[in-house]
Amino acid sequence: MKTRTSLLKPFARLLFPGLLLTGLAFSQAPQADTKTRLRNVRDLAKMGQDAIPQIAPYVADPDIGVRVEAVKALVDIGGPKTVDPLVRAAGDTDPEIQIRATDGLVNVYLPGYIKTGLSGSIQRVGNTVKSKFSDTNDQIIDAFVQVRPDVIEALGKLARSGGSVDARANAARALGILRGRAAIPDLADAMHSKDDLVMYESLIAIQKIRDPAAAPRVTFLLRDLNEKIQVTALETSGLLRNEEAAPEVRDALEHARSIKVRRAALSALAMLGEPADRATFSRYLNDKDDALRASAAEGLGRLKDQSDRSPLDKAFTDEHKMSPRLADAFGIVLIGNVDLSEFSPLRYLINTLNVRAYRDVAVAYLVELARDPKIRQALYTALPAATKDEKIQLSLVLSRSGDRDSVPYLQTLSMDPDKDVAAEGLRSLRTLQARLP
């Protein structure tokens, strides 16, 4: 039996065709318009840099899909002209857009970053955004690269109050890569978030920024119940030479819940290098654990007590594991042995620059050693006969710890016949000049 409504439908079509068509068009128009805008963004993206001004307004589009597409287009195009719209996109409320904008901003200053950034792993399930953090977090821009203040400000806000844990942690990671010193208060706030991922990335960022003034902000995490956070906080306190935290670090060593915590605590004490810990370093110099022996040697070296020269010499001669032997060599050179003979500790450190597996360890030791003018002069003496790898790595060392006396040596390396050596020499020269007053 037909209802009254069904009987009226044919008449309605005859009497009000315009009304029905208008209603149908109204219901379909927003969807069609969104598709048009998406197509416009994709077409514009193919035009490259010239289309950036036309794509930029779409980062404020009412449809989230269009905004995501606009940010993706800007990130793919890249370059300094995308900074303004990406900064605006970083202020979006959607976590995916925040993450993509963050990675895009880093990519401007560190080209190629987008290939390994968090945005490459984003998956959207309904209103939820899932992503996977990489364990690798060792990237950082060169010291001579200048980042716009509004970029650091935008990323700082995200680290403090982004739309998701991943967005906040990703922003914190970005601040470390970009050396965002102005955002340290934001990172400090993020460390109080109680979310392990955000806390960890904020700690690593502070390590990279290397501002000693930030050290006291880390102290409250030295007893954190999460081992990873506690270990990273201990490392950060050591790297920033937070002498005020020494009592807490000693307590962490004494009450270490695991070997990882014990290693991190002794390493931090070794970085602080306080005479009060000399007996502790001496005790661990012959420990069965390689990492503890290495930290003990570092600590004795930083004390620069000549009476420790003999035990360090013996440890260097008797040691068979490379990591603690490098630390022994470091300690001996710090105490004053700058001999460059074939089997000397300093020569051993330089030779290790040719060993890929331990190169970073040797570089870190030489960076610290090169702050001493006498040791730096010894390194200059080693340059003429250095191998390709030694020249490249010593360029890096001088860029970080050199002074005005290092400039002519880096200039010479920048004109080396080997193009790889010359490239690193020029880059290191620029980095050094950016550091010099």
C-alpha positions as CSV (number, residue, x, y, z in Angstrom):
1,M,0.0,0.0,0.0
2,K,1.4,3.4,-1.0
3,T,1.9,6.0,1.6
4,R,0.7,9.6,1.2
5,T,4.3,10.7,0.9
6,S,5.1,8.2,-1.9
7,L,2.0,9.3,-3.8
8,L,3.0,12.9,-3.7
9,K,6.6,12.3,-5.0
10,P,5.7,12.2,-8.7
11,F,3.8,15.5,-8.3
12,A,6.6,17.1,-6.4
13,R,9.0,16.3,-9.2
14,L,6.7,18.0,-11.7
15,L,5.8,21.0,-9.5
16,F,9.2,21.7,-7.8
17,P,11.9,20.4,-10.1
18,G,14.1,23.4,-9.4
19,L,13.9,23.0,-5.7
20,L,14.9,19.4,-5.8
21,L,17.8,20.0,-8.1
22,T,19.0,22.9,-5.9
23,G,18.8,20.7,-2.8
24,L,20.8,18.0,-4.6
25,A,23.4,20.4,-5.8
26,F,23.7,21.9,-2.3
27,S,24.3,18.5,-0.7
28,Q,27.0,17.6,-3.3
29,A,28.7,21.0,-3.7
30,P,30.9,21.0,-0.6
31,Q,32.3,17.5,-1.5
32,A,32.9,18.5,-5.1
33,D,34.5,21.8,-4.0
34,T,36.9,19.9,-1.7
35,K,37.9,17.6,-4.5
36,T,38.6,20.6,-6.7
37,R,40.8,22.2,-4.1
38,L,42.7,19.0,-3.5
39,R,43.2,18.7,-7.3
40,N,44.3,22.3,-7.4
41,V,47.0,21.7,-4.7
42,R,48.3,18.6,-6.5
43,D,48.5,20.4,-9.8
44,L,50.2,23.4,-8.2
45,A,52.7,21.1,-6.6
46,K,53.9,20.0,-10.0
47,M,55.0,23.6,-10.7
48,G,57.6,23.7,-8.0
49,Q,58.9,26.8,-6.3
50,D,56.9,29.3,-8.4
51,A,53.6,27.8,-7.0
52,I,54.5,28.3,-3.3
53,P,52.5,31.6,-3.0
54,Q,49.5,29.9,-4.5
55,I,49.8,26.8,-2.3
56,A,50.4,28.7,0.9
57,P,46.7,29.8,1.4
58,Y,45.6,26.2,1.4
59,V,47.4,25.5,4.8
60,A,44.4,27.4,6.3
61,D,41.7,25.5,4.3
62,P,38.7,24.4,6.3
63,D,39.1,20.8,5.2
64,I,41.8,18.9,7.0
65,G,42.5,16.8,3.9
66,V,43.3,19.9,1.8
67,R,45.5,21.3,4.6
68,V,47.5,18.0,4.8
69,E,47.9,18.0,1.0
70,A,49.1,21.6,1.0
71,V,51.7,20.9,3.7
72,K,52.9,17.7,1.9
73,A,53.3,19.8,-1.3
74,L,55.3,22.5,0.5
75,V,57.5,19.9,2.1
76,D,58.1,18.1,-1.2
77,I,59.0,21.4,-2.9
78,G,61.2,22.5,0.0
79,G,63.5,25.6,0.2
80,P,63.5,28.8,2.2
81,K,60.3,30.1,0.5
82,T,58.3,27.4,2.2
83,V,59.3,28.5,5.7
84,D,56.5,31.1,6.2
85,P,53.6,28.8,5.3
86,L,55.1,25.9,7.2
87,V,55.4,28.0,10.3
88,R,51.7,28.8,10.0
89,A,51.0,25.1,9.4
90,A,52.9,24.2,12.6
91,G,50.2,26.2,14.5
92,D,47.5,23.8,13.2
93,T,45.5,21.8,15.7
94,D,45.9,18.5,13.8
95,P,48.9,16.3,14.9
96,E,49.6,15.0,11.4
97,I,49.9,18.5,10.0
98,Q,52.1,19.5,13.0
99,I,54.4,16.6,12.4
100,R,54.7,17.2,8.6
101,A,55.3,20.9,9.1
102,T,58.0,20.2,11.7
103,D,59.8,17.8,9.4
104,G,59.4,20.3,6.5
105,L,61.0,23.1,8.6
106,V,63.9,20.9,9.6
107,N,64.4,19.8,6.0
108,V,64.8,23.5,4.9
109,Y,67.9,23.7,7.1
110,L,69.1,20.1,6.9
111,P,68.3,19.0,3.3
112,G,67.4,15.3,3.0
113,Y,66.0,15.1,6.5
114,I,62.5,14.4,5.3
115,K,63.6,11.0,4.1
116,T,64.2,9.9,7.6
117,G,61.8,12.2,9.5
118,L,58.8,11.0,11.4
119,S,56.3,12.1,8.7
120,G,57.4,9.3,6.5
121,S,55.9,6.8,8.9
122,I,52.5,8.5,9.5
123,Q,49.3,6.5,9.3
124,R,45.9,8.1,9.9
125,V,43.2,5.8,11.3
126,G,40.1,7.9,11.6
127,N,41.0,10.8,13.8
128,T,44.0,9.0,15.2
129,V,47.5,9.6,13.8
130,K,50.1,6.9,14.4
131,S,53.8,7.1,13.6
132,K,57.0,5.4,14.4
133,F,60.1,7.1,15.9
134,S,63.5,6.1,14.6
135,D,66.1,5.2,17.2
136,T,68.7,7.2,15.4
137,N,68.9,10.7,16.7
138,D,72.4,12.0,15.8
139,Q,71.6,14.7,13.2
140,I,72.4,18.3,13.8
141,I,72.9,21.3,11.6
142,D,76.3,23.0,11.1
143,A,77.1,25.8,13.5
144,F,77.2,28.3,10.7
145,V,73.6,27.6,9.7
146,Q,71.3,30.3,10.9
147,V,67.7,29.4,11.8
148,R,64.9,32.0,11.8
149,P,63.7,32.8,15.3
150,D,60.1,32.3,14.4
151,V,60.9,28.7,13.4
152,I,62.3,28.0,16.8
153,E,59.4,29.7,18.5
154,A,56.9,27.6,16.6
155,L,58.7,24.4,17.3
156,G,59.0,25.4,21.0
157,K,55.2,25.8,21.3
158,L,54.7,22.4,19.7
159,A,57.2,20.7,22.1
160,R,55.3,22.2,25.0
161,S,51.7,21.7,23.8
162,G,51.5,19.9,20.5
163,G,48.4,18.0,19.5
164,S,49.8,14.5,20.4
165,V,52.7,12.9,22.2
166,D,54.4,12.2,18.8
167,A,53.9,15.8,17.6
168,R,55.5,17.1,20.9
169,A,58.4,14.6,20.8
170,N,59.0,15.3,17.1
171,A,59.2,19.0,17.8
172,A,61.6,18.4,20.6
173,R,63.8,16.4,18.3
174,A,63.7,19.1,15.7
175,L,64.8,21.7,18.3
176,G,67.9,19.6,19.0
177,I,68.7,19.2,15.3
178,L,68.3,23.0,14.8
179,R,70.3,24.0,17.9
180,G,67.2,25.8,19.2
181,R,68.7,27.5,22.3
182,A,65.8,30.0,22.6
183,A,63.4,27.1,23.1
184,I,65.2,25.7,26.2
185,P,62.3,26.9,28.5
186,D,59.9,25.0,26.2
187,L,62.0,21.9,26.4
188,A,62.3,22.2,30.1
189,D,58.5,22.4,30.3
190,A,58.2,19.3,28.0
191,M,60.5,17.4,30.4
192,H,57.8,17.7,33.0
193,S,55.2,16.1,30.8
194,K,55.5,12.7,32.4
195,D,55.5,11.1,28.9
196,D,58.7,9.2,28.5
197,L,59.0,9.8,24.7
198,V,58.7,13.6,25.1
199,M,61.0,13.6,28.1
200,Y,63.6,11.6,26.3
201,E,63.6,13.7,23.1
202,S,63.8,16.9,25.1
203,L,66.8,15.6,27.0
204,I,68.6,14.7,23.8
205,A,67.7,18.1,22.4
206,I,69.3,19.8,25.4
207,Q,72.4,17.6,24.9
208,K,72.7,18.8,21.3
209,I,72.2,22.5,22.2
210,R,74.9,22.3,24.8
211,D,74.0,25.3,26.8
212,P,75.4,24.8,30.4
213,A,72.8,27.2,31.7
214,A,70.2,24.4,31.0
215,A,71.9,21.9,33.2
216,P,70.0,22.6,36.4
217,R,66.7,22.0,34.7
218,V,67.7,18.3,34.2
219,T,68.7,17.5,37.8
220,F,65.2,16.4,38.9
221,L,65.4,13.5,36.4
222,L,68.6,12.0,37.9
223,R,66.5,9.6,40.0
224,D,63.7,9.0,37.5
225,L,62.2,5.5,37.7
226,N,62.4,4.9,34.0
227,E,65.9,3.6,33.4
228,K,66.2,5.2,29.9
229,I,65.3,8.6,31.2
230,Q,67.6,8.4,34.2
231,V,70.5,7.2,32.1
232,T,69.9,10.1,29.6
233,A,69.6,12.6,32.4
234,L,72.9,11.4,33.8
235,E,74.6,11.7,30.4
236,T,73.1,15.2,29.9
237,S,74.4,16.4,33.3
238,G,77.9,15.1,32.5
239,L,77.9,16.7,29.0
240,L,76.7,20.0,30.4
241,R,79.3,19.8,33.3
242,N,76.6,20.4,35.9
243,E,78.9,20.4,39.0
244,E,75.9,21.2,41.3
245,A,74.4,17.8,40.4
246,A,77.6,15.9,41.6
247,P,76.0,14.7,44.8
248,E,72.9,13.3,43.0
249,V,75.2,11.7,40.4
250,R,77.3,10.0,43.2
251,D,74.1,8.8,44.8
252,A,72.9,7.3,41.4
253,L,76.3,5.5,41.2
254,E,76.0,4.1,44.7
255,H,72.4,3.0,44.4
256,A,72.4,2.0,40.7
257,R,69.7,-0.4,39.8
258,S,71.4,-1.7,36.7
259,I,74.8,-1.7,35.0
260,K,73.5,0.8,32.5
261,V,72.8,3.3,35.3
262,R,76.1,2.6,36.9
263,R,78.0,3.2,33.6
264,A,76.1,6.4,33.0
265,A,76.7,7.7,36.5
266,L,80.4,7.0,36.5
267,S,80.7,8.6,33.0
268,A,78.9,11.7,34.3
269,L,81.3,11.9,37.2
270,A,84.2,11.5,34.8
271,M,82.9,14.4,32.8
272,L,82.6,16.6,35.9
273,G,86.2,15.7,36.9
274,E,86.1,16.6,40.5
275,P,89.0,15.7,42.8
276,A,86.5,14.3,45.4
277,D,86.0,11.4,43.0
278,R,89.6,10.5,42.4
279,A,89.4,7.4,44.7
280,T,86.3,6.3,42.8
281,F,88.1,6.6,39.5
282,S,91.1,4.7,40.8
283,R,88.9,1.9,42.1
284,Y,87.1,1.4,38.8
285,L,90.3,1.7,36.6
286,N,90.7,-2.1,36.9
287,D,87.0,-3.1,36.9
288,K,85.9,-6.1,34.9
289,D,83.5,-3.9,32.9
290,D,85.0,-2.2,29.8
291,A,82.8,0.9,30.0
292,L,83.5,1.4,33.7
293,R,87.3,1.2,33.1
294,A,87.0,3.7,30.3
295,S,85.1,6.2,32.4
296,A,87.6,5.8,35.2
297,A,90.5,6.6,32.9
298,E,88.6,9.6,31.5
299,G,88.0,10.9,35.0
300,L,91.6,10.5,36.1
301,G,92.8,12.3,33.0
302,R,90.5,15.3,33.6
303,L,91.9,15.6,37.1
304,K,95.4,16.1,35.6
305,D,97.1,14.8,38.6
306,Q,100.7,13.7,37.6
307,S,100.6,10.9,40.2
308,D,98.0,9.2,38.1
309,R,100.3,9.1,35.0
310,S,101.9,5.8,36.1
311,P,98.6,3.8,36.6
312,L,97.2,5.2,33.3
313,D,100.4,4.2,31.4
314,K,100.2,0.7,32.8
315,A,96.5,0.5,31.9
316,F,97.2,1.7,28.4
317,T,100.0,-0.9,27.9
318,D,98.0,-3.8,29.4
319,E,94.6,-3.1,28.0
320,H,93.3,-5.3,25.2
321,K,89.9,-3.8,24.6
322,M,89.8,-0.8,22.3
323,S,87.2,1.4,24.1
324,P,89.0,1.5,27.5
325,R,92.4,1.7,25.7
326,L,91.3,4.8,23.9
327,A,90.2,6.3,27.2
328,D,93.6,5.4,28.7
329,A,95.2,7.2,25.8
330,F,92.9,10.2,26.3
331,G,93.8,10.4,30.0
332,I,97.5,10.2,29.4
333,V,97.5,13.0,26.8
334,L,95.3,15.2,29.1
335,I,97.9,14.8,31.9
336,G,100.6,16.1,29.5
337,N,102.0,13.5,27.2
338,V,101.8,15.0,23.7
339,D,104.5,12.7,22.1
340,L,103.7,11.7,18.5
341,S,106.0,8.7,18.2
342,E,104.6,5.6,16.6
343,F,103.2,3.9,19.7
344,S,102.4,6.9,21.7
345,P,98.9,7.5,23.1
346,L,98.2,10.6,21.0
347,R,99.3,8.7,17.9
348,Y,97.0,5.9,18.8
349,L,94.0,8.3,19.0
350,I,94.9,9.8,15.6
351,N,95.3,6.4,14.0
352,T,91.9,5.3,15.3
353,L,90.4,8.0,13.0
354,N,90.9,5.4,10.3
355,V,88.8,2.8,12.1
356,R,85.1,3.3,11.3
357,A,83.8,1.5,14.3
358,Y,85.7,3.7,16.9
359,R,86.1,6.9,14.8
360,D,83.4,8.8,16.7
361,V,85.0,7.9,20.1
362,A,88.4,9.1,18.9
363,V,86.9,12.3,17.5
364,A,85.1,13.1,20.8
365,Y,88.4,12.7,22.7
366,L,90.4,14.7,20.3
367,V,87.7,17.5,20.3
368,E,88.2,17.9,24.0
369,L,92.0,17.5,23.8
370,A,92.3,20.1,21.1
371,R,91.0,22.9,23.4
372,D,94.5,22.8,24.9
373,P,96.8,24.9,22.7
374,K,99.8,22.6,23.3
375,I,97.8,19.5,22.1
376,R,96.4,21.5,19.2
377,Q,100.0,22.3,18.1
378,A,100.8,18.6,18.2
379,L,97.8,17.9,15.9
380,Y,99.0,20.5,13.4
381,T,102.4,18.7,13.3
382,A,100.5,15.4,12.4
383,L,98.5,16.9,9.5
384,P,101.1,16.8,6.7
385,A,101.6,13.1,6.9
386,A,98.0,12.3,7.8
387,T,95.8,9.9,5.8
388,K,92.7,11.0,4.0
389,D,90.4,9.9,6.9
390,E,92.7,11.5,9.5
391,K,92.6,14.8,7.6
392,I,88.8,14.8,7.3
393,Q,88.3,13.9,11.0
394,L,91.0,16.3,12.2
395,S,89.2,19.1,10.2
396,L,86.1,18.3,12.1
397,V,88.0,18.4,15.4
398,L,89.5,21.8,14.6
399,S,86.2,23.2,13.6
400,R,84.8,22.4,17.0
401,S,87.8,23.2,19.2
402,G,90.2,25.2,17.2
403,D,91.0,28.9,17.5
404,R,92.4,31.6,15.2
405,D,95.7,29.7,15.0
406,S,93.7,26.9,13.3
407,V,92.5,29.0,10.4
408,P,95.6,28.6,8.1
409,Y,95.6,24.8,8.7
410,L,92.0,24.5,7.7
411,Q,92.6,26.8,4.7
412,T,95.3,24.4,3.6
413,L,93.0,21.4,4.0
414,S,90.3,23.2,2.0
415,M,92.7,23.3,-0.9
416,D,93.8,19.6,-0.6
417,P,94.1,17.7,-3.9
418,D,91.6,15.1,-2.6
419,K,88.1,16.6,-3.2
420,D,86.6,15.0,-0.1
421,V,89.3,16.4,2.2
422,A,88.9,19.8,0.5
423,A,85.1,19.8,1.0
424,E,85.4,18.9,4.7
425,G,88.2,21.4,5.1
426,L,86.1,24.2,3.7
427,R,83.0,23.2,5.7
428,S,85.1,23.1,8.9
429,L,86.6,26.4,8.2
430,R,83.2,28.0,7.9
431,T,82.1,26.3,11.1
432,L,85.2,27.6,12.9
433,Q,84.8,31.1,11.6
434,A,81.1,31.1,12.8
435,R,82.4,30.2,16.3
436,L,85.1,32.8,16.5
437,P,84.2,36.2,18.0
